[in-house]
């Protein structure tokens, strides 16, 4: 059942605009030969300004919140603020939040997060008829588009900084997190022009919010393998991230016989292989060592210290924690045998977030409305990748729509999404919003 | 048989001056919490100025050569240049070269290389009586002290840059070597104020040189275990250094199942462990992975590329090359099994250098002259660590004296040498020079 009054051509134009804007945002990068846009960087400020401009084109009022998230809001017809202008606080209608993030990993693709923000803007455009100064369909809630400032955690190791601020789960311990240059999160806030003392102002109250909906590429090969353009997300993986430090003794590479070496790099190498061996033996656990730095890092010195990262994900928190306990026992054995010390600093922990059944249902309906009629229901996928919804789950109900990601390549320059799939996604998400609006409240 | 006319007190003062100057040079560092002094850095320029000052105090004429080595020369009594003043070239007497290097690894100790340069200065002081304007003992050759500019290869990956220039074995391919910031060796020469076009001027002719003698800490535990202060070096290890590149595919750490991963970090970890396993099974082979960098290096991205170093040493070239061939077969297997590509760039190769029998003999005599009388001959050691003598071997005969290195700790802030051992070393080296001078030529 389609509720959306939009010509197919309108949707196709919207999808092409999303793709063109992905290209435009890809050019805002700290590197000239790839895409790198980290939290509180000059590139972050530039994409926020671009997003704000695009939001204002749609008649939204905009602000950058206290956590550096870029927000646009449009109130329903008849609301006091009339949809344009007015302050950020004190809105009378609760808002349906649509969004994703604009930050990237290093050497990133151009769609992860970004396509979700841009699709959200197209939903606003479709549901509103600017010429008439009101809504094509009367919505009982305001619409907000949020471009989150930090989902990846690339710069400070801690992910979901933007959405955690909005969810009201900010932890003051994070202020002392430092980036690779030693700049703390606190200093970076100040340099960006944000006041750390006002971080609480980014937090929303549950009664101000209807729900959070996000479209995102799958970042995995399942939809591509199943030849399906879209999926309903059932839950978002439980994740923990650690910084592991392995300590041995730096010594001359020539003069030191093997029997007296305490080589931190060899211990860390065994650790990385143990992560693979232990996790691959499990059903729904993925562990990855993505960072690995050896010190002092000279060709002729036995490494005395290695710092490595561990990213551990699972469908269920308990399973994930059981695997972590098994890993620590394995690391104790490896390091003990090699005369090394090791320790772990947990830099991120997020419980699995289950998407709200009602939202799964409206997204399923939305997907059905855009695809040709058929017998089987749309795929339902558990997301091993983390998303802003993990943080938003502490504030409100979360729903997610996945777009097919060719070959599952993500966090890589070859990351892709088809324009036709984006068009299906836009229609599915717009239909989902309308179905949600038609639910008795 | 002692030829040296020096009071024990003079030697003790000399050893204490060496130790104090090691402390003084340790303060010339790019880092505030350790010692780091790499090739063509501002710190390199500062220690060259200090060394030149100390050389001039001894009446030596000094110059920084075309490769950034700091040289001091004193001609024998009756030579045309009178020992002081005059140009760098055209000396009438061939010179005995004494020296070592002033560059360091990262987070280095304060004695590796440095103690040999400072001991050489004390040899000049002991053999000359400045007040009398001549030599305490008439020498048939000039004495030169060379503080080599790059032995470690810390900055450009290629070791022995300073001594290779002196030996006349400079390779123009090295100009394009780049440091971690992308600065090429050529650019670094220019920034340091050196003219790459004049590098040939640093080269010596064999007929200008008598021999090369160097004192150095052992950088291994053998003398400490044997409770011996000094040793004669029989040969310097054969060494090859490689930069290994492992290529896989960067992908999202959450969404990518193990069966489609091509994780460069796991392949590189297996490679590092294979180096240990294969080399430890050999008698005189040491292999070390000291550098290991993962790209893109994000906590939530599967590494698509790893660059690692391999330092491979052996007593004999053939043995070393056989092990390298075995390693390449092992790496082919590992990378093939994991769907990875790999390649190796050889950044350094040095054949084993055998110390000249005559020089081994005069050093043995020198050691005997400083130690209490006893039955057994001084220890003779094969050096697994590389030294400037490896390059100088292409120019002239090489002799080396090792000093005890407590616990064999080197390339580490805890690197140590005892003042008493330095005193023994100074006397042994001075006696060696005198014995060499008394040899029929």
Interface residues (C-beta under 8 A of the other chain):
Chain A: X105 X106 X107 X112 X152 X153 X154 X157 X159 X218 X219 X220 X221 X237 X239 X241 X249 X250 X251 X252 X253 X254 X255 X256 X257 X258 X260 X263 X265 X266 X268 X269 X270 X272 X273 X276 X279 X280 X286 X288 X289 X290 X291 X292 X293 X294 X295 X296 X297 X298 X299 X300 X301 X302 X303 X304 X306 X309 X311 X313 X347 X383 X384 X385 X386 X405 X408 X409 X410 X411 X412
Chain B: X105 X106 X107 X112 X152 X153 X154 X157 X159 X218 X219 X220 X221 X237 X239 X241 X249 X250 X251 X252 X253 X254 X255 X256 X257 X258 X260 X263 X265 X266 X268 X269 X270 X272 X273 X276 X279 X280 X286 X288 X289 X290 X291 X292 X293 X294 X295 X296 X297 X298 X299 X300 X301 X302 X303 X304 X306 X309 X311 X313 X347 X383 X384 X385 X386 X405 X408 X409 X410 X411 X412
